[in-house]
């Protein structure tokens, strides 16, 4: 080994050690340190990952929907009188449980029926809302309950809220 190659290797080693000290010496608590650099065969510097592997939880499965006894409220999102009550009757006749009488939605210009679900840890309410949408309101959408809908005096016990839109108002009131 000639003298200049030896000097280059010493300089590379010092740089690697310096970078490793800087990277590990300034890591914040709770965060992973930056990868350190280590020389590979032939003197090429390459990153080495010093962080621990990330453990990913397996996806949770969606629970089967409840087809009876689900606590719900119906809201009329149209100007067609009785659309919310008709949706309420449709569901209660099939075993769903109303938590309050049908009422008007905050706005009456809803075009598409939406089934809102109250978020829960198990995903049960979302599964129930999806089932109601697929069985009774095909073409409607399923969304997480928002504050605008809650402002229609929806009781906390309602797991799902059906807001009837113009797409279904004429079908269920005739």
Rosetta silent file (secondary structure, phi, psi, omega in degrees, C-alpha in Angstrom):
SEQUENCE: XXXXXXXXXXXXXXXXXXXXXXXXXXXXXXXXXXXXXXXXXXXXXXXXXXXXXXXXXXXXXXXXXXXXXXXXXXXXXXXXXXXXXXXXXXXXXXXXXXXXXXXXXXXXXXXXXXXXXXXXXXXXXXXXXXXXXXXXXXXXXXXXXXXXXXXXXXXXXXXXXXXXXXXXXXXXXX
SCORE:     score description
SCORE:     0.000 S_00000001
   1 L     0.000  130.040 -179.085    0.000    0.000    0.000 S_00000001
   2 L   -83.148  169.317 -173.385    1.491    3.323   -0.972 S_00000001
   3 H   -65.259  -38.087 -178.171    1.592    6.314    1.332 S_00000001
   4 H   -71.550  -34.253  176.655   -1.172    8.347   -0.378 S_00000001
   5 H   -66.302  -40.388  177.588   -3.672    5.442   -0.254 S_00000001
   6 H   -62.066  -42.801  178.591   -3.004    5.039    3.445 S_00000001
   7 H   -63.054  -41.807  179.586   -3.609    8.729    4.051 S_00000001
   8 H   -62.025  -43.663  179.515   -6.931    8.578    2.142 S_00000001
   9 H   -63.342  -39.226  178.440   -8.083    5.587    4.229 S_00000001
  10 H   -65.520  -42.907  179.889   -7.186    7.387    7.459 S_00000001
  11 H   -64.338  -44.424  178.479   -9.075   10.505    6.342 S_00000001
  12 H   -61.452  -42.097  179.198  -12.132    8.442    5.326 S_00000001
  13 H   -62.908  -42.234  178.675  -12.053    6.622    8.665 S_00000001
  14 H   -64.650  -39.237  178.079  -11.883    9.925   10.558 S_00000001
  15 H   -64.357  -44.035  179.775  -14.799   11.315    8.549 S_00000001
  16 H   -61.721  -46.301  179.421  -16.857    8.192    9.226 S_00000001
  17 H   -63.649  -42.729  178.920  -16.135    8.327   12.957 S_00000001
  18 H   -62.006  -44.122  177.512  -16.877   12.052   13.037 S_00000001
  19 H   -64.007  -39.893  179.351  -20.197   11.601   11.247 S_00000001
  20 H   -63.740  -41.787  178.556  -21.152    8.740   13.552 S_00000001
  21 H   -64.732  -44.452  179.226  -20.424   10.853   16.634 S_00000001
  22 H   -63.420  -45.108 -176.991  -22.404   13.782   15.235 S_00000001
  23 H   -65.613  -43.221 -177.477  -25.350   11.635   14.183 S_00000001
  24 H   -84.775  -24.986 -177.808  -25.639    9.761   17.465 S_00000001
  25 H   -78.311  -18.874 -176.564  -24.612   12.618   19.713 S_00000001
  26 L  -116.170   14.706  178.770  -27.405   14.956   18.600 S_00000001
  27 L   -71.642  134.569  177.145  -30.378   12.594   18.347 S_00000001
  28 L   -75.940  152.852  176.477  -33.432   13.856   20.235 S_00000001
  29 L   -65.918  134.241  178.656  -35.068   11.645   22.796 S_00000001
  30 L    89.231   -3.215  176.514  -37.918    9.697   21.216 S_00000001
  31 L  -120.605  153.869 -179.722  -36.590   10.006   17.678 S_00000001
  32 L   -75.435  145.297  177.209  -34.405    7.624   15.767 S_00000001
  33 L   -72.763  155.317  177.157  -30.818    8.625   15.229 S_00000001
  34 L   -65.598  152.012  178.857  -29.674    9.393   11.703 S_00000001
  35 L   -62.158  145.476  176.949  -28.085    6.480    9.919 S_00000001
  36 E   -92.006  160.548  179.194  -24.342    6.181   10.448 S_00000001
  37 E  -104.437  137.110  178.310  -21.874    5.799    7.643 S_00000001
  38 E  -134.308  142.987 -179.745  -19.552    2.836    7.539 S_00000001
  39 E   -72.342  140.171  175.831  -16.824    1.996    5.081 S_00000001
  40 L  -104.263  172.977  179.368  -17.474   -0.959    2.851 S_00000001
  41 L   -54.309  137.300 -179.199  -14.836   -3.072    1.147 S_00000001
  42 L    92.372    1.836  175.900  -12.805   -0.899   -1.200 S_00000001
  43 L    82.285    6.573  179.109  -13.112    2.197    1.011 S_00000001
  44 L   -79.657  133.139 -179.172  -16.550    3.293   -0.284 S_00000001
  45 E   -89.342  128.825  178.900  -18.667    4.916    2.422 S_00000001
  46 E  -134.138  151.089 -179.292  -22.288    3.658    2.616 S_00000001
  47 E   -71.361  145.607  174.748  -25.117    4.337    5.065 S_00000001
  48 E  -123.166  124.680 -177.863  -25.894    1.773    7.727 S_00000001
  49 L   -78.116  120.467 -179.867  -29.380    1.856    9.291 S_00000001
  50 L  -103.797    0.555 -178.956  -29.130    1.845   13.094 S_00000001
  51 L   -81.077  155.608  178.706  -32.846    2.227   13.791 S_00000001
  52 L   -79.813  153.057 -178.262  -34.936   -0.659   15.034 S_00000001
  53 L   -65.458  146.137  178.489  -37.494   -2.167   12.640 S_00000001
  54 L   -82.809  130.472  178.606  -40.989   -0.714   12.729 S_00000001
  55 L   -94.447  122.731  179.370  -43.638   -3.144   13.908 S_00000001
  56 L  -104.379  127.816  178.227  -46.879   -2.797   11.970 S_00000001
  57 L   -70.089  142.470  176.932  -50.058   -4.068   13.535 S_00000001
  58 L   -65.770  147.179 -179.716  -52.071   -6.400   11.310 S_00000001
  59 L   -63.179  141.627  178.886  -55.185   -4.755    9.880 S_00000001
  60 L   -82.202  146.646 -179.794  -58.270   -5.315   11.935 S_00000001
  61 L   -83.333  151.785  179.038  -61.154   -7.016   10.252 S_00000001
  62 L   -76.947  131.405  179.629  -64.461   -5.263    9.792 S_00000001
  63 L   -69.749  154.143  175.984  -67.131   -6.657   12.110 S_00000001
  64 L   -66.821  146.217 -177.737  -70.270   -8.109   10.546 S_00000001
  65 L   -72.701  149.588  169.934  -73.115   -5.582   10.463 S_00000001
  66 L   -82.160  132.488 -178.679  -76.004   -5.699   12.872 S_00000001
  67 L  -106.754    3.033  177.149  -79.192   -6.033   10.849 S_00000001
  68 L  -148.603  152.249  173.365  -81.593   -5.400   13.736 S_00000001
  69 L    76.840    1.586 -179.969  -81.649   -3.209   16.827 S_00000001
  70 L   -69.056  130.832  179.530  -79.230   -0.566   15.518 S_00000001
  71 E   -78.818  124.354 -175.978  -79.964    2.803   17.141 S_00000001
  72 E  -143.144  168.331  171.171  -80.562    5.416   14.444 S_00000001
  73 E  -138.692  142.953  177.532  -82.137    8.730   13.589 S_00000001
  74 E  -108.815  138.284  177.481  -83.531    9.861   10.237 S_00000001
  75 E  -125.639  142.773  178.076  -83.269   13.415    8.943 S_00000001
  76 E   -93.308  113.735  179.351  -84.996   14.960    5.948 S_00000001
  77 L   -99.268   20.282 -179.007  -82.466   16.751    3.769 S_00000001
  78 L  -130.963  177.934  174.880  -85.085   17.796    1.196 S_00000001
  79 L   -94.596    5.216  178.930  -88.177   19.970    0.921 S_00000001
  80 L   -81.651  113.125 -176.848  -90.334   16.894    0.318 S_00000001
  81 L   -60.365  132.313  174.595  -92.551   16.591    3.380 S_00000001
  82 L    87.612    2.386 -178.242  -92.315   13.271    5.182 S_00000001
  83 H   -65.181  -42.226  178.058  -89.109   11.974    3.555 S_00000001
  84 H   -65.987  -41.125  179.163  -87.316   11.587    6.904 S_00000001
  85 H   -65.216  -37.477  178.612  -90.350    9.923    8.488 S_00000001
  86 H   -64.909  -40.027  176.574  -90.617    7.517    5.533 S_00000001
  87 H   -65.587  -40.434  177.285  -86.963    6.504    5.982 S_00000001
  88 H   -60.194  -46.306  179.433  -87.576    6.079    9.707 S_00000001
  89 H   -62.817  -42.107  178.971  -90.581    3.814    9.034 S_00000001
  90 H   -55.656  -46.678 -177.366  -88.618    1.788    6.487 S_00000001
  91 H   -75.921  -42.083 -179.688  -85.895    1.026    9.007 S_00000001
  92 H   -65.843  -32.694  177.337  -88.076    0.524   12.100 S_00000001
  93 H   -66.230  -21.459  177.951  -90.273   -1.909   10.136 S_00000001
  94 L  -100.977   12.633  172.857  -87.129   -3.990    9.556 S_00000001
  95 L   100.461    3.894  175.516  -86.077   -4.047   13.218 S_00000001
  96 L   -80.517  157.263 -174.576  -83.947   -0.927   13.588 S_00000001
  97 E  -115.548  117.044  178.075  -84.525    1.236   16.662 S_00000001
  98 E   -76.301  141.370  178.171  -85.186    4.969   16.376 S_00000001
  99 L  -101.095  -12.280  177.636  -83.709    7.108   19.148 S_00000001
 100 L  -162.021  158.210  177.080  -85.775   10.181   18.228 S_00000001
 101 L   -64.952  151.870  177.909  -88.508   11.088   15.796 S_00000001
 102 L   -56.970  147.544 -177.922  -87.440   12.027   12.292 S_00000001
 103 E  -143.850  176.085  176.986  -86.560   15.703   11.912 S_00000001
 104 E   -80.705  143.619  173.664  -85.277   18.122    9.320 S_00000001
 105 L   -73.085  164.316  179.027  -81.579   18.139    8.456 S_00000001
 106 L   -56.631  -28.974  175.386  -79.673   21.422    8.899 S_00000001
 107 L  -131.500  153.138 -178.766  -80.168   22.050    5.154 S_00000001
 108 L  -111.567   25.103  178.822  -82.891   20.895    2.771 S_00000001
 109 L  -115.334   29.658 -178.542  -80.857   20.893   -0.462 S_00000001
 110 L   -75.430  126.274 -178.575  -79.257   17.461   -0.076 S_00000001
 111 L   -88.879  -42.949 -177.230  -79.063   15.684   -3.436 S_00000001
 112 L  -114.392  134.007  178.085  -77.723   12.260   -2.393 S_00000001
 113 L   -61.496  136.139  179.029  -78.779   10.283    0.653 S_00000001
 114 E  -127.933  134.165  175.356  -75.963    9.915    3.173 S_00000001
 115 E  -106.247  113.785  179.749  -75.734    7.466    6.054 S_00000001
 116 E   -93.975  145.716  176.020  -73.539    8.905    8.782 S_00000001
 117 E  -123.494  145.883  175.822  -71.951    6.743   11.480 S_00000001
 118 L   -83.801  122.679 -177.772  -70.696    7.709   14.907 S_00000001
 119 L   -59.146  138.424  175.090  -67.025    6.655   15.090 S_00000001
 120 L  -141.052  165.176 -174.445  -66.286    3.845   17.512 S_00000001
 121 L   -70.075  -25.574 -175.414  -63.203    1.759   18.277 S_00000001
 122 L   -90.389  -17.994 -175.469  -64.548   -1.458   16.804 S_00000001
 123 L    83.319    6.512 -177.503  -65.802   -0.126   13.471 S_00000001
 124 H   -62.739  -44.954 -177.744  -69.241   -1.577   14.220 S_00000001
 125 H   -63.153  -37.833  177.780  -71.156    1.635   13.521 S_00000001
 126 H   -66.402  -40.750  177.754  -69.429    2.041   10.169 S_00000001
 127 H   -62.550  -41.668  179.430  -70.264   -1.572    9.266 S_00000001
 128 H   -65.433  -42.383  179.747  -73.909   -0.985   10.241 S_00000001
 129 H   -64.653  -40.968  179.422  -74.085    2.250    8.203 S_00000001
 130 H   -63.427  -40.941  178.249  -72.556    0.546    5.173 S_00000001
 131 H   -62.888  -44.985  179.464  -75.104   -2.266    5.419 S_00000001
 132 H   -61.306  -43.199  178.857  -78.012    0.213    5.630 S_00000001
 133 H   -61.348  -45.492 -176.648  -76.647    2.082    2.599 S_00000001
 134 H   -70.420  -35.582 -176.499  -76.264   -1.124    0.565 S_00000001
 135 H   -84.684  -40.464 -171.548  -79.634   -2.602    1.513 S_00000001
 136 H  -110.214  -30.088 -171.827  -81.915    0.433    1.614 S_00000001
 137 L  -129.678   54.307  179.057  -80.186    3.402   -0.037 S_00000001
 138 L   -54.473  137.144 -176.930  -78.114    2.078   -2.957 S_00000001
 139 L    93.297  -15.174  176.293  -76.289    4.957   -4.585 S_00000001
 140 L   -77.801 -179.512  179.733  -76.059    6.815   -1.285 S_00000001
 141 E  -122.990  161.340  177.368  -72.830    7.437    0.573 S_00000001
 142 E  -118.518  127.970 -179.625  -71.468    6.512    3.995 S_00000001
 143 E  -140.187  159.884  174.685  -69.575    9.132    6.014 S_00000001
 144 E   -70.894  138.985 -179.973  -68.342    9.765    9.534 S_00000001
 145 L   -58.908  133.134 -178.640  -70.804   11.835   11.582 S_00000001
 146 L  -118.244  171.055 -175.578  -69.862   15.506   11.555 S_00000001
 147 H   -67.061  -29.969  178.978  -70.770   18.497   13.693 S_00000001
 148 H   -62.823  -41.213  179.357  -73.118   19.956   11.062 S_00000001
 149 H   -73.842  -39.892  178.864  -75.337   16.868   11.266 S_00000001
 150 H   -61.213  -25.754 -179.176  -75.021   16.652   15.057 S_00000001
 151 L   -68.840   -8.503  177.973  -76.362   20.195   15.236 S_00000001
 152 L   -85.906   26.558  179.587  -79.760   18.792   14.185 S_00000001
 153 L    59.682   43.460  176.315  -80.222   17.601   17.795 S_00000001
 154 L   -77.784  121.389  178.906  -79.061   14.057   17.075 S_00000001
 155 L   -61.645  149.333  178.991  -78.986   12.167   20.393 S_00000001
 156 L   -61.729  -21.720 -178.417  -75.620   10.750   21.464 S_00000001
 157 L   -77.538  -11.882 -179.143  -77.163    7.275   21.459 S_00000001
 158 L   -72.685  117.286  177.673  -77.665    7.299   17.667 S_00000001
 159 L   -77.928  -35.241  177.196  -75.078    4.986   16.117 S_00000001
 160 E  -134.201  154.805  178.836  -76.109    5.981   12.591 S_00000001
 161 E  -132.403  122.730  177.746  -77.970    8.924   11.070 S_00000001
 162 E   -97.230  118.898  175.318  -79.758    8.663    7.729 S_00000001
 163 E  -106.321  107.666 -176.592  -80.007   11.988    5.912 S_00000001
 164 E   -74.287  128.979  177.085  -82.475   11.486    3.086 S_00000001
 165 L  -104.824  176.668 -178.849  -81.544   13.282   -0.119 S_00000001
 166 H   -60.038  -28.374 -179.165  -83.547   14.086   -3.219 S_00000001
 167 H   -60.604  -30.306 -178.180  -82.356   10.833   -4.840 S_00000001
 168 H  -114.393  -15.299 -175.365  -84.504    8.794   -2.434 S_00000001
 169 H   -57.664  -44.904 -179.043  -87.093   11.234   -1.124 S_00000001
 170 H   -71.117  -31.610 -179.190  -89.484   10.682   -4.024 S_00000001
 171 H   -70.544  -41.619 -174.124  -89.003    6.890   -3.951 S_00000001
 172 H   -90.591   -7.584  177.619  -89.752    6.378   -0.271 S_00000001
 173 H  -100.063   -9.843 -178.779  -92.606    8.853    0.019 S_00000001
 174 L   -90.778    0.000    0.000  -94.674    7.536   -2.907 S_00000001
